């Protein structure tokens, strides 16, 4: 809801990092996911947060549209207090 009140639209990475940090700080186990795809010959990336394997604030098929890196490939994958 904070992102909706900003005078500018933050990209997916700052939004996801903020949500990941806020929920993790509250003790809610969430994963930061980063995926890639090619579209019209260009590489595109997207970041999102999942709780129990379900994306938060995203379409449920986000992992099908962007090939996510394996969890071990992202150092900050799971928030640890």
CORUR-V883972 format. One record per helix or strand of 3 or more residues. SS is the DSSP state (H for helix, E for strand). FROM is the first residue (numbers start at 1). LEN is the number of residues. If there is no record, write none. Layout:
ss	from	len
SS	FROM	LEN
SS	FROM	LEN
This chain:
ss	from	len
H	2	4
H	12	14
E	31	9
E	42	10
H	62	4
H	71	3
